[in-house]
Amino acid sequence: MARSHMAKFTERYRMKDKENMELAITVEDPLFLTKPFTFVGNLKKTNDKQIGTWDCDAAVAAKELYDTLKNRYPDDKAGEQYFPEK
């Protein structure tokens, strides 16, 4: 998502039960957005190794989103670049 130097990100974590957590990220940016944008995803507890790298790289962040959260928009084909075999 395009953003300016005025962007503010707020992350909210909520345990839904012992195995599931909800993550809500709200972006506020008076230069790019007319109102706050909130993205909500559900994360399930796992014993798998962490896939995140914490880099401030847009491509890395996008890959992490497509690796972690189910795509809610069937017409969004952006994730295909990360999974060419699918």
N, C-alpha and C positions, 0 to 999 in steps of 0.2 A: 504494500500500500504506500503510495506516495505520501510524504510527510515533510513538514518544515521544521525549522529549529524551534518552533513554538509548540511542537507536539508534546503531549503528556500522555503517558501510558499508565493505566492502573490495572493491576492483576488481582483477582480475587479467587481464592481457593476455598472450596467447601466440600467437606467429607459428606458423601451421601450415605455411605455405610462403610463397613470395614474394608471393602474391596474396591470401592469406586469413589472418585473425586471429580468434582466439577471445576473447571477452570474457565473464568470469564475475564477477557482482556478488553478494556475499554480504551479507545483512542480518542483524544480530544485535540483538535488542531484548528484554530480559527482561520488559518490561511487556506487549508485544503478541504475542510469539512464544514457543512452548515449546521451539523449537530453531532454529538458523540456517536461513535460507531462501536458496538460491542460484539465480540466474537465469543461464542460459548462452545466448549467442547467437554466431553467426558473422558476421563482417563481411568484405566483399570489397573489395579495392582498387578505387578508381574515380577518374576525373578529374572527376566531377561536383562542383559546389560543395557545401560543407558545409551540411547542413540544420539542424544543432543551433544553439540560441540561448543555451544555458547559463543560462536563467532558472530560478529556483527556483519554478516554477509547475507544479502537478500536471497541468493540462490540456496545457501545453506539453510536459512530460516524456512524457505518455501518447502524444501525437501523434508525438513523435520515435521512441518505441518502435514504433508501428504503421507509421511511415514506413520504419524501418530494418530491423527484424527480421520474419521470416515468422511469422505467428501459428500456433502449434502446436496450438491448441485450436479446432476447427471450430465449437463451440457458443458461443464467445466473440464476441458481437456488439457489444462496446463500441467497436471500431474503426470501425464503420459511421458513427458520428457525425462522423468525420474525413474519410470518403470517401463522401458521400451519393450520388454519381453511380454508384458500383459496385453 
